[in-house]
Amino acid sequence: MWLRVLSVALVLSGALVAGQIVFPENEDLSLAAAGGAAGGNPTGVINSQGPSVDGRLQGTANIFFPKSEEQQQILCITYKNEPGNCRLLAQCTTFFAEIAELSRSPCTINGEQQGVCCPPTKQATTDIGVLISKQPTPTNEPVPNLEVQQLNHACEMGISQITAKEAFEDELLKNNIVAEKGSPVALHAQLFQTTDKIVKKSKEAEMNVAASVNLVKQFNLTKSQGGFGLPRFGVQNTIIANTCPQEPLCPDTKYRAFDGTCNNRRNKEWGKAGTAFQRILPPDYHDGVNMPRQFSVTGSLLPSPRSISSRVIVDRDARYDNFTILIMQWGQFLDHDITHTPITKGKDKSDITCCKRGQRREPRELHPDCMPIEIPDTDTFFSQFGQRCMEFVRSMPAVRPKCNFGPREQMNQITSFIDASNVYGSTEEEAKPLRSFVDGKLKVKTQNGNDLLPPHREECTDASRQFHCFKAGDSRVNEQPELAVMHTVWMRQHNRIAEGLKKLNSGWDDEVLYQEARRIVAAQMQHITYNEYLPIVLGREFMEVFGLVPKESGYASNYRENIDPSINNAFATAAFRYGHTLIHGTMEGYSKFGTIDRNLRLSEHQFSPFVLYQRDGVDSLLRGLSIQASQKFDHFFSEELTNRLFAGRSPFGMDLVALNIQRGRDHGIPAYNQWRKICNLPLARDFNDLSDVMDPSVINQLRSLYLHVDDIDLFIGGIAEKPSAGSLLGHTFLCIVGDQFARLRLGDRFYYENGGLESSFSELQLQEIRKTTLSRIMCDNSNLDMMQPLAFVDAHLANKRAVCKFGTLIPEMSLEPWRNEPVWV
């Protein structure tokens, strides 16, 4: 069944690159029509083969890749009686699902190292750079021929409306109509900290949204005309032309820009912090441009997100018997490196509140960007507290990529790339306060002889006011203790590398040491993601078919200048939130003797990471991450997430599932059935057609909630699917998530395996980076004595725990190839 995902036609046309997304309503976008069924394009990954500035298609750049030297291979016979290579288990992670079988074919690497006979990686059968053989044709929507004067009039009205809104926000702040400190909504809002620069960008985008809405109303445009017709008109010659971004300069350097600018030399804002998410499907707004989807295709109101959550989602302890909770924690840490959607703030970045004493606020107190979630009076949990209203504020808008009129877009305020921005920040302004400016190291706070992240005194303190929350490259570091632990480990890793480089190159100054260590850390995070994490999430076959498996030696040659690596809106808003199903309601810590010494309830420790200050606090939670089993990918969620999210000291909190559904509607994410089509499943005509990917019991629940199969929200439909063979994810989320990580590899000029570029590592350096494992990172940056070689997999069979201080089973990376590395600042 899963192979059907390989026929996806997730099409990002050249029009998208220019900021306009237009799909003909009658065009079949499934790749079956493009020959997928008969030797055509068997892929599940979206291609963005966009145009250059003059509208012509860009081809693949001519890049010189130095010839790789083959490493010595130790031949062996696998458990399937096939030729293989003898490797450490940690270097055979694509085959994690076969660990039991791999243990049946041990082999000897040298006198000190025992390995397993690892089957060779299959060659990719798909050239991901040229997936789409048929580009969609723009829809010619009949719209009035708007003159500049008419556009300016709509802009003037929009500016006037925004001015009135800002005056209203002043009144709200003066009357203290803001989120109450310590309340669930205030704690939730801490996840969405932002900067003045991002707020300014969103205000500029808001002018465009307001003008577009005015044009729709003034000329009585249909939904289709608003969504597809308005983008024909640019902002450049109007009174809001100054909201269009300026062309940046691109210096030659082997180091990434902090904000991702100029990663792509032709499309300099692709993946840049503070730019719009890209879209696979055009947005589905009620009015075509701004109003969230709220009606069924039958004309009735869609069900409340809380009513969906409370009836479809159940709390059941269903754990994997082979995966640790690290699979969830790495997913969250990785997500905080590539996506962060800011929500609208009030005056002076105050936190907006939409509910009062459990009820929706009156219009005179309701912020225009409030979109509170209705709680049914029959709700079995919230009704006991008199709650009929759950807080929700819309995401900030983003300037459209082509700077034209049209549908509201949302912003990614951090870089899209896997570049360790969660360690360093996504702007130079964020990076500087984290640096010690001594020997290339990051700032630390030493407690009980261990280095912790520096304190963030402005954010939160414990009850004694002795200990503070932490400061890191991503502002969400304090969301929960295990996330703060992961940040701590990688801060220590940076400092370890900087110290090692200093010993090898005593003449290097602080800036060179910092930049080289940052460059290595980003590469290590990429390697762990593609070598250990994604083989579990996407599955071995998917990784091999699309060539996503890291090479054993030499350079990769598949950088594509015409692929946009920017994060897809549906990935950030729905698909990569799959990890919420893996979360436990409690976080376990373990002593070095293997006994539980901490059991932390999630809702009581959100934005309260003070356990890290305790002696052995970091190490205890690291052991827990490598021992505690992960919950399964399914529609079972802990009540800590659905009833007590960010509850703190309150008896109730928020509902993460309801928030995810509402966020999808806020962002104009099309309904689930449209994603089935683009991921090459047949459109479901009724609920019975969902049986190809869902269990009957789940289908019956969906039927009882939604009036029509076309109404199902993407997040709910995605988590309702059964996992595809060999993958954690169901068919549709596998399609969307797999596509995104293909983009993040193929469209990142600084991807660690790329060769022939000023940013490329030498082959000897690459050989050392490929020894990186999450287990080694944890060993080297903690007081752990033992770890299993594959941190995401339970310690058993061939993956038994090994002694940290010896590198025989958990490889150690050498910095020796960086001796006399050319200096380039």
DRENRO-518152 format. One line per field, with one value per residue (C-alpha): residue number from 0; residue in three letters; x, y, z. Coordinates in steps of 0.2 Angstrom, whole numbers. Example, Ala and Ser with C-alpha at 12.3 -4.5 7.8 and 13.67 -1.06 7.14 Angstrom:
<rs>
num 0;1
residuo ALA;SER
c1 62;68
c2 -22;-5
c3 39;36
</rs>
This chain:
<rs>
num 0;1;2;3;4;5;6;7;8;9;10;11;12;13;14;15;16;17;18;19;20;21;22;23;24;25;26;27;28;29;30;31;32;33;34;35;36;37;38;39;40;41;42;43;44;45;46;47;48;49;50;51;52;53;54;55;56;57;58;59;60;61;62;63;64;65;66;67;68;69;70;71;72;73;74;75;76;77;78;79;80;81;82;83;84;85;86;87;88;89;90;91;92;93;94;95;96;97;98;99;100;101;102;103;104;105;106;107;108;109;110;111;112;113;114;115;116;117;118;119;120;121;122;123;124;125;126;127;128;129;130;131;132;133;134;135;136;137;138;139;140;141;142;143;144;145;146;147;148;149;150;151;152;153;154;155;156;157;158;159;160;161;162;163;164;165;166;167;168;169;170;171;172;173;174;175;176;177;178;179;180;181;182;183;184;185;186;187;188;189;190;191;192;193;194;195;196;197;198;199;200;201;202;203;204;205;206;207;208;209;210;211;212;213;214;215;216;217;218;219;220;221;222;223;224;225;226;227;228;229;230;231;232;233;234;235;236;237;238;239;240;241;242;243;244;245;246;247;248;249;250;251;252;253;254;255;256;257;258;259;260;261;262;263;264;265;266;267;268;269;270;271;272;273;274;275;276;277;278;279;280;281;282;283;284;285;286;287;288;289;290;291;292;293;294;295;296;297;298;299;300;301;302;303;304;305;306;307;308;309;310;311;312;313;314;315;316;317;318;319;320;321;322;323;324;325;326;327;328;329;330;331;332;333;334;335;336;337;338;339;340;341;342;343;344;345;346;347;348;349;350;351;352;353;354;355;356;357;358;359;360;361;362;363;364;365;366;367;368;369;370;371;372;373;374;375;376;377;378;379;380;381;382;383;384;385;386;387;388;389;390;391;392;393;394;395;396;397;398;399;400;401;402;403;404;405;406;407;408;409;410;411;412;413;414;415;416;417;418;419;420;421;422;423;424;425;426;427;428;429;430;431;432;433;434;435;436;437;438;439;440;441;442;443;444;445;446;447;448;449;450;451;452;453;454;455;456;457;458;459;460;461;462;463;464;465;466;467;468;469;470;471;472;473;474;475;476;477;478;479;480;481;482;483;484;485;486;487;488;489;490;491;492;493;494;495;496;497;498;499;500;501;502;503;504;505;506;507;508;509;510;511;512;513;514;515;516;517;518;519;520;521;522;523;524;525;526;527;528;529;530;531;532;533;534;535;536;537;538;539;540;541;542;543;544;545;546;547;548;549;550;551;552;553;554;555;556;557;558;559;560;561;562;563;564;565;566;567;568;569;570;571;572;573;574;575;576;577;578;579;580;581;582;583;584;585;586;587;588;589;590;591;592;593;594;595;596;597;598;599;600;601;602;603;604;605;606;607;608;609;610;611;612;613;614;615;616;617;618;619;620;621;622;623;624;625;626;627;628;629;630;631;632;633;634;635;636;637;638;639;640;641;642;643;644;645;646;647;648;649;650;651;652;653;654;655;656;657;658;659;660;661;662;663;664;665;666;667;668;669;670;671;672;673;674;675;676;677;678;679;680;681;682;683;684;685;686;687;688;689;690;691;692;693;694;695;696;697;698;699;700;701;702;703;704;705;706;707;708;709;710;711;712;713;714;715;716;717;718;719;720;721;722;723;724;725;726;727;728;729;730;731;732;733;734;735;736;737;738;739;740;741;742;743;744;745;746;747;748;749;750;751;752;753;754;755;756;757;758;759;760;761;762;763;764;765;766;767;768;769;770;771;772;773;774;775;776;777;778;779;780;781;782;783;784;785;786;787;788;789;790;791;792;793;794;795;796;797;798;799;800;801;802;803;804;805;806;807;808;809;810;811;812;813;814;815;816;817;818;819;820;821;822;823;824
residuo MET;TRP;LEU;ARG;VAL;LEU;SER;VAL;ALA;LEU;VAL;LEU;SER;GLY;ALA;LEU;VAL;ALA;GLY;GLN;ILE;VAL;PHE;PRO;GLU;ASN;GLU;ASP;LEU;SER;LEU;ALA;ALA;ALA;GLY;GLY;ALA;ALA;GLY;GLY;ASN;PRO;THR;GLY;VAL;ILE;ASN;SER;GLN;GLY;PRO;SER;VAL;ASP;GLY;ARG;LEU;GLN;GLY;THR;ALA;ASN;ILE;PHE;PHE;PRO;LYS;SER;GLU;GLU;GLN;GLN;GLN;ILE;LEU;CYS;ILE;THR;TYR;LYS;ASN;GLU;PRO;GLY;ASN;CYS;ARG;LEU;LEU;ALA;GLN;CYS;THR;THR;PHE;PHE;ALA;GLU;ILE;ALA;GLU;LEU;SER;ARG;SER;PRO;CYS;THR;ILE;ASN;GLY;GLU;GLN;GLN;GLY;VAL;CYS;CYS;PRO;PRO;THR;LYS;GLN;ALA;THR;THR;ASP;ILE;GLY;VAL;LEU;ILE;SER;LYS;GLN;PRO;THR;PRO;THR;ASN;GLU;PRO;VAL;PRO;ASN;LEU;GLU;VAL;GLN;GLN;LEU;ASN;HIS;ALA;CYS;GLU;MET;GLY;ILE;SER;GLN;ILE;THR;ALA;LYS;GLU;ALA;PHE;GLU;ASP;GLU;LEU;LEU;LYS;ASN;ASN;ILE;VAL;ALA;GLU;LYS;GLY;SER;PRO;VAL;ALA;LEU;HIS;ALA;GLN;LEU;PHE;GLN;THR;THR;ASP;LYS;ILE;VAL;LYS;LYS;SER;LYS;GLU;ALA;GLU;MET;ASN;VAL;ALA;ALA;SER;VAL;ASN;LEU;VAL;LYS;GLN;PHE;ASN;LEU;THR;LYS;SER;GLN;GLY;GLY;PHE;GLY;LEU;PRO;ARG;PHE;GLY;VAL;GLN;ASN;THR;ILE;ILE;ALA;ASN;THR;CYS;PRO;GLN;GLU;PRO;LEU;CYS;PRO;ASP;THR;LYS;TYR;ARG;ALA;PHE;ASP;GLY;THR;CYS;ASN;ASN;ARG;ARG;ASN;LYS;GLU;TRP;GLY;LYS;ALA;GLY;THR;ALA;PHE;GLN;ARG;ILE;LEU;PRO;PRO;ASP;TYR;HIS;ASP;GLY;VAL;ASN;MET;PRO;ARG;GLN;PHE;SER;VAL;THR;GLY;SER;LEU;LEU;PRO;SER;PRO;ARG;SER;ILE;SER;SER;ARG;VAL;ILE;VAL;ASP;ARG;ASP;ALA;ARG;TYR;ASP;ASN;PHE;THR;ILE;LEU;ILE;MET;GLN;TRP;GLY;GLN;PHE;LEU;ASP;HIS;ASP;ILE;THR;HIS;THR;PRO;ILE;THR;LYS;GLY;LYS;ASP;LYS;SER;ASP;ILE;THR;CYS;CYS;LYS;ARG;GLY;GLN;ARG;ARG;GLU;PRO;ARG;GLU;LEU;HIS;PRO;ASP;CYS;MET;PRO;ILE;GLU;ILE;PRO;ASP;THR;ASP;THR;PHE;PHE;SER;GLN;PHE;GLY;GLN;ARG;CYS;MET;GLU;PHE;VAL;ARG;SER;MET;PRO;ALA;VAL;ARG;PRO;LYS;CYS;ASN;PHE;GLY;PRO;ARG;GLU;GLN;MET;ASN;GLN;ILE;THR;SER;PHE;ILE;ASP;ALA;SER;ASN;VAL;TYR;GLY;SER;THR;GLU;GLU;GLU;ALA;LYS;PRO;LEU;ARG;SER;PHE;VAL;ASP;GLY;LYS;LEU;LYS;VAL;LYS;THR;GLN;ASN;GLY;ASN;ASP;LEU;LEU;PRO;PRO;HIS;ARG;GLU;GLU;CYS;THR;ASP;ALA;SER;ARG;GLN;PHE;HIS;CYS;PHE;LYS;ALA;GLY;ASP;SER;ARG;VAL;ASN;GLU;GLN;PRO;GLU;LEU;ALA;VAL;MET;HIS;THR;VAL;TRP;MET;ARG;GLN;HIS;ASN;ARG;ILE;ALA;GLU;GLY;LEU;LYS;LYS;LEU;ASN;SER;GLY;TRP;ASP;ASP;GLU;VAL;LEU;TYR;GLN;GLU;ALA;ARG;ARG;ILE;VAL;ALA;ALA;GLN;MET;GLN;HIS;ILE;THR;TYR;ASN;GLU;TYR;LEU;PRO;ILE;VAL;LEU;GLY;ARG;GLU;PHE;MET;GLU;VAL;PHE;GLY;LEU;VAL;PRO;LYS;GLU;SER;GLY;TYR;ALA;SER;ASN;TYR;ARG;GLU;ASN;ILE;ASP;PRO;SER;ILE;ASN;ASN;ALA;PHE;ALA;THR;ALA;ALA;PHE;ARG;TYR;GLY;HIS;THR;LEU;ILE;HIS;GLY;THR;MET;GLU;GLY;TYR;SER;LYS;PHE;GLY;THR;ILE;ASP;ARG;ASN;LEU;ARG;LEU;SER;GLU;HIS;GLN;PHE;SER;PRO;PHE;VAL;LEU;TYR;GLN;ARG;ASP;GLY;VAL;ASP;SER;LEU;LEU;ARG;GLY;LEU;SER;ILE;GLN;ALA;SER;GLN;LYS;PHE;ASP;HIS;PHE;PHE;SER;GLU;GLU;LEU;THR;ASN;ARG;LEU;PHE;ALA;GLY;ARG;SER;PRO;PHE;GLY;MET;ASP;LEU;VAL;ALA;LEU;ASN;ILE;GLN;ARG;GLY;ARG;ASP;HIS;GLY;ILE;PRO;ALA;TYR;ASN;GLN;TRP;ARG;LYS;ILE;CYS;ASN;LEU;PRO;LEU;ALA;ARG;ASP;PHE;ASN;ASP;LEU;SER;ASP;VAL;MET;ASP;PRO;SER;VAL;ILE;ASN;GLN;LEU;ARG;SER;LEU;TYR;LEU;HIS;VAL;ASP;ASP;ILE;ASP;LEU;PHE;ILE;GLY;GLY;ILE;ALA;GLU;LYS;PRO;SER;ALA;GLY;SER;LEU;LEU;GLY;HIS;THR;PHE;LEU;CYS;ILE;VAL;GLY;ASP;GLN;PHE;ALA;ARG;LEU;ARG;LEU;GLY;ASP;ARG;PHE;TYR;TYR;GLU;ASN;GLY;GLY;LEU;GLU;SER;SER;PHE;SER;GLU;LEU;GLN;LEU;GLN;GLU;ILE;ARG;LYS;THR;THR;LEU;SER;ARG;ILE;MET;CYS;ASP;ASN;SER;ASN;LEU;ASP;MET;MET;GLN;PRO;LEU;ALA;PHE;VAL;ASP;ALA;HIS;LEU;ALA;ASN;LYS;ARG;ALA;VAL;CYS;LYS;PHE;GLY;THR;LEU;ILE;PRO;GLU;MET;SER;LEU;GLU;PRO;TRP;ARG;ASN;GLU;PRO;VAL;TRP;VAL
c1 0;13;21;6;14;27;16;12;11;13;15;24;23;33;19;22;40;33;21;5;-2;-15;-22;-35;-50;-53;-35;-30;-14;-11;5;-4;-9;10;15;18;9;20;38;34;37;34;37;30;40;35;45;47;55;52;56;70;67;63;50;61;64;80;90;101;118;134;143;160;160;177;179;177;189;181;183;190;175;174;164;152;136;120;106;97;112;116;133;135;147;153;149;145;127;126;132;118;104;93;90;84;68;79;90;84;89;105;110;110;124;138;155;172;178;195;202;192;176;162;149;134;133;124;115;121;109;99;102;89;76;69;78;69;75;64;48;35;33;18;17;-1;-7;-13;-32;-38;-51;-62;-59;-61;-47;-42;-33;-19;-31;-43;-29;-23;-40;-41;-24;-29;-45;-34;-21;-36;-43;-26;-24;-41;-36;-20;-30;-42;-26;-21;-38;-36;-19;-25;-40;-28;-38;-23;-19;-17;0;2;-14;-14;-16;-1;10;4;9;26;29;26;39;44;55;51;57;45;31;35;35;18;11;17;9;-7;-9;-9;-22;-33;-32;-36;-51;-57;-55;-65;-79;-79;-80;-90;-77;-80;-70;-60;-58;-51;-39;-33;-38;-31;-13;-12;-11;6;9;25;16;4;6;11;25;38;32;40;57;73;86;100;118;126;144;155;158;158;147;128;120;111;94;96;98;107;107;100;110;95;81;89;74;70;71;75;69;54;47;31;29;27;11;8;-10;-18;-26;-44;-51;-70;-69;-54;-41;-43;-58;-55;-64;-79;-93;-96;-98;-116;-118;-119;-105;-90;-89;-80;-62;-65;-80;-69;-55;-66;-75;-61;-46;-45;-31;-24;-7;-1;18;31;41;56;57;62;54;70;61;48;61;72;57;52;70;72;55;61;76;65;48;41;25;22;4;-3;1;-7;0;19;18;5;-3;-21;-35;-52;-61;-68;-73;-75;-86;-82;-78;-90;-86;-80;-67;-63;-47;-50;-38;-47;-53;-58;-63;-81;-82;-99;-109;-109;-90;-86;-71;-72;-90;-86;-76;-89;-78;-87;-73;-54;-42;-35;-27;-23;-5;3;2;17;22;17;33;29;23;6;-12;-21;-23;-16;0;8;26;41;50;66;76;69;85;92;106;106;97;89;107;113;97;90;97;114;105;99;116;127;119;123;141;155;167;181;188;173;162;144;140;136;131;140;130;136;151;141;138;120;113;114;99;85;81;66;56;53;60;57;47;63;68;85;84;79;73;86;91;95;94;76;64;54;69;59;43;47;62;67;68;79;90;92;97;109;118;120;127;140;143;147;159;168;171;177;189;195;198;207;220;222;223;230;231;212;203;186;176;184;183;164;160;169;161;144;147;151;137;124;132;130;112;109;118;108;92;95;105;95;79;71;74;62;49;49;55;69;61;55;73;81;69;72;90;89;101;117;132;144;159;162;150;132;129;110;110;96;96;78;71;63;68;56;44;27;13;4;20;22;3;-2;9;25;13;12;24;11;4;21;21;19;9;25;43;54;71;83;98;114;108;93;79;67;72;60;43;37;19;20;7;16;33;29;39;47;63;71;75;90;98;97;112;111;96;102;109;94;82;95;94;75;75;85;75;56;46;38;19;13;8;-11;-26;-23;-17;-13;-25;-11;-12;-30;-37;-22;-10;-1;-12;1;-8;-25;-36;-38;-28;-30;-32;-17;-27;-41;-28;-20;-36;-40;-23;-26;-42;-33;-20;-32;-26;-37;-47;-40;-48;-38;-22;-27;-29;-12;-4;-11;-25;-42;-54;-65;-83;-90;-84;-83;-69;-58;-56;-40;-30;-41;-49;-68;-70;-61;-71;-87;-81;-77;-94;-103;-94;-92;-107;-97;-81;-74;-75;-62;-48;-30;-23;-37;-37;-18;-17;-32;-23;-15;4;11;22;40;35;29;17;1;1;-4;8;22;19;20;34;44;43;48;64;69;68;78;92;91;88;100;116;125;119;134;136;137;154;162;155;165;155;159;169;184;181;191;180;165;171;172;155;147;153;141;127;115;122;139;133;124;139;151;141;135;140;132;142;133;121;114;123;106;98;81;79;77;93;91;98;112;108;114;121;140;152;153;171;176;172;172;153;148;160;170;173;190;194;211;205;202;220;226;208;208;202;188;179
c2 0;12;12;22;37;36;42;59;74;87;101;117;127;141;152;148;153;170;171;165;148;144;126;123;116;102;97;80;82;64;58;43;54;58;40;35;18;13;18;36;45;34;47;54;70;87;96;115;118;137;150;163;181;182;168;154;138;136;120;111;121;113;108;100;86;79;60;51;38;22;17;-1;-13;-29;-41;-53;-63;-56;-66;-67;-75;-60;-50;-36;-25;-27;-11;-5;-6;13;14;3;12;12;-6;-2;-13;-28;-27;-44;-52;-42;-49;-66;-61;-54;-50;-43;-26;-27;-34;-22;-20;-32;-27;-33;-39;-24;-26;-13;2;1;14;28;23;41;57;68;84;81;73;83;80;91;108;115;129;145;147;163;169;183;198;217;225;235;251;257;270;257;247;262;266;248;250;267;259;245;257;266;250;245;262;259;242;248;261;247;237;253;253;234;236;252;242;227;215;204;186;184;180;162;157;143;155;166;150;145;162;160;148;162;175;186;201;219;215;201;211;225;212;206;224;226;210;215;230;218;207;221;228;211;209;226;222;206;216;231;221;207;194;176;164;158;176;182;167;165;182;195;188;195;212;217;229;237;252;256;266;250;246;249;233;223;216;223;212;207;206;189;188;173;163;145;149;150;167;166;171;159;173;169;150;150;163;165;165;173;173;154;147;164;168;180;174;165;146;139;130;113;116;133;140;136;152;155;171;166;177;178;171;154;139;137;129;111;108;105;123;119;125;113;105;113;107;103;92;83;81;75;62;55;57;45;43;25;19;12;11;5;-10;-5;14;26;43;51;48;61;72;73;77;92;98;97;105;120;121;123;130;143;152;168;172;190;200;215;233;231;213;209;193;193;185;180;172;179;168;153;163;172;190;203;212;228;217;205;207;206;191;181;165;156;138;134;121;111;112;93;92;79;88;107;108;105;121;131;133;136;145;140;154;155;169;169;167;183;186;186;196;186;180;189;204;204;205;188;176;178;169;164;167;156;167;155;148;133;124;111;123;122;138;132;132;148;159;164;181;189;199;183;174;188;187;168;170;171;179;169;154;152;146;149;156;144;144;132;122;107;107;105;118;123;135;154;160;170;181;190;175;164;159;145;148;152;165;157;148;155;148;146;156;147;149;145;154;138;130;130;122;106;99;86;99;110;95;92;111;109;94;103;119;108;99;116;121;103;106;124;118;104;115;127;114;109;127;138;153;154;168;168;171;157;145;149;148;132;124;130;123;106;106;109;95;83;87;84;67;61;67;58;43;39;48;48;30;26;39;37;19;11;9;27;33;21;25;44;43;51;39;47;41;29;39;53;68;68;76;80;99;107;126;125;116;128;121;133;124;119;127;110;102;115;116;98;84;87;88;70;69;75;57;51;61;54;62;60;61;48;51;36;34;26;10;9;14;28;43;56;55;73;76;86;99;104;106;116;132;125;117;119;100;103;113;98;87;73;82;82;65;58;64;59;41;42;48;33;20;26;19;31;31;25;35;34;44;41;57;59;69;80;86;87;93;100;108;122;120;125;127;128;113;113;119;119;105;103;93;106;120;110;108;127;132;122;132;148;144;140;122;112;98;80;73;86;79;61;66;75;60;49;41;41;55;48;49;44;39;21;25;29;11;10;18;19;6;5;11;27;30;28;41;53;50;54;71;77;80;76;67;83;92;82;92;87;85;73;63;61;54;43;34;17;18;13;-3;1;19;27;38;35;37;55;62;51;60;77;74;64;78;91;82;79;97;101;90;94;112;117;123;120;102;93;80;92;93;106;121;134;127;109;99;89;70;66;78;70;53;59;68;52;44;55;47;54;41;48;66;61;51;65;79;71;60;44;28;18;20;9;13;18;30;30;11;1;-7;-25;-38;-31;-14;-18;-4;0;9;27;31;18;21;3;1;20;28;43;58;65;83;79;83;101;104;119;120;136;151;160;174
c3 0;5;-13;-19;-10;-23;-36;-28;-39;-25;-38;-34;-50;-56;-51;-33;-33;-40;-25;-35;-33;-46;-50;-63;-55;-69;-70;-63;-53;-49;-56;-63;-77;-79;-81;-63;-66;-81;-78;-77;-61;-45;-32;-16;-16;-22;-35;-35;-52;-52;-65;-64;-63;-81;-80;-88;-80;-71;-75;-63;-60;-66;-51;-50;-38;-34;-36;-20;-14;-9;9;12;14;24;14;23;20;27;36;20;12;2;0;13;21;39;49;66;70;72;53;47;54;39;43;60;57;55;71;76;60;59;76;67;56;67;59;64;59;68;84;95;85;82;68;59;41;33;17;4;2;-14;-27;-29;-42;-44;-48;-36;-45;-60;-52;-61;-79;-81;-73;-69;-80;-71;-70;-80;-68;-75;-64;-66;-74;-59;-61;-49;-43;-37;-29;-20;-14;-7;1;9;16;23;31;39;46;53;61;69;75;83;92;98;104;114;123;127;135;144;151;155;143;141;145;164;170;174;165;152;138;144;146;128;122;128;114;102;107;93;89;84;66;64;71;58;44;49;50;32;27;36;24;9;18;22;4;-3;8;3;-16;-13;-5;-16;-32;-25;-31;-29;-18;-34;-40;-24;-22;-41;-49;-37;-38;-55;-48;-40;-25;-33;-40;-26;-10;0;-12;2;10;-4;2;-5;-15;-3;-7;-7;-1;-5;11;17;32;32;35;52;44;29;16;0;3;-15;-25;-38;-26;-11;1;-1;17;25;42;42;25;20;21;4;-1;-10;-13;-14;2;6;14;15;5;-5;4;23;32;39;32;44;33;28;9;14;20;38;51;53;70;84;85;103;99;86;99;113;102;91;102;117;130;129;133;117;117;104;110;100;100;114;118;110;93;100;108;92;82;93;94;75;72;83;71;55;59;71;67;76;82;82;97;105;109;115;110;124;124;117;127;118;133;149;164;152;139;123;126;120;104;112;121;107;97;78;77;90;84;100;100;106;119;119;135;134;136;149;156;153;158;176;176;167;151;135;126;123;118;101;91;73;66;60;41;30;14;-1;-10;-26;-17;-25;-19;-14;-1;17;20;36;42;47;59;59;45;36;35;47;52;71;72;88;95;88;83;66;66;71;84;92;91;99;117;117;113;126;112;120;110;100;114;119;136;150;168;179;192;202;191;175;161;159;147;152;162;154;169;160;156;172;189;201;217;227;213;214;197;181;164;150;135;119;100;100;112;115;125;141;135;144;154;141;127;138;141;122;120;134;126;110;118;126;110;102;116;115;96;98;111;100;86;97;101;83;77;90;79;75;83;92;76;66;80;83;64;61;76;71;54;61;73;59;49;64;66;48;48;64;56;39;46;62;63;46;42;57;52;33;32;24;7;5;10;-3;-17;-16;-12;5;13;17;7;14;6;-5;-10;-15;-31;-30;-25;-35;-37;-43;-28;-15;3;12;24;17;27;28;35;49;53;52;46;56;71;70;85;97;96;103;119;136;150;161;159;167;174;179;190;185;193;181;193;191;201;193;186;180;175;159;163;179;171;156;156;172;168;185;187;176;191;202;204;191;183;165;166;174;160;147;153;153;135;130;141;141;127;115;112;95;80;82;87;105;115;133;143;148;130;127;144;154;141;150;165;177;194;185;186;167;153;134;121;109;96;95;93;79;70;72;67;51;47;52;39;25;25;12;19;21;5;-6;1;-3;-21;-22;-13;-26;-16;-24;-19;-6;-12;5;22;17;4;18;22;11;25;41;53;52;70;66;50;61;73;58;51;67;68;50;38;23;19;11;28;37;43;37;55;60;44;44;62;58;45;49;48;31;30;37;42;58;47;38;19;18;32;24;8;15;28;15;2;15;20;2;-1;14;7;-11;-10;4;-4;13;15;23;9;-5;-14;-26;-17;-6;9;6;19;13;10;26;36;29;34;52;52;46;62;72;81;94;106;105;107;123;129;126;134;150;164;156;158;145;130;116;99;92;103;95;97;113;121;116;104;94;101;118;129;127;138;133;136;123;105;99;97;97;85;90;78;76;72;65;47;53;57;46;39;27;37;29;38
</rs>
